[in-house]
Amino acid sequence: MKIYELKCVPNARRFRMFLAGKGIEMTYQQVDLGAGENLELAFLVKNPAGHTPVLELDDGTCLSETMTI
């Protein structure tokens, strides 16, 4: 599994703290929101809204709602 995020975004920090508290290790991919990386087609396929964080499961399914993740 992989998380697409920007560390300084509150929802991403909240999710990192939750995973750390549960002892779950995760791969993180930083998304540069300032450079518009979240608006590129490759990212919009994962989350059409262009928001972070996005959880990509091993089968390629992406969850983009923080409450769902």
Number of C-alpha atoms within 10 A of each C-alpha: 14 16 24 22 24 19 18 8 12 12 17 19 15 13 17 19 12 12 13 12 9 9 9 9 11 13 10 16 14 13 19 13 15 7 9 10 15 22 17 11 12 11 18 14 12 20 20 13 12 19 20 24 27 22 25 18 12 9 7 11 11 19 17 21 14 15 8 7 13
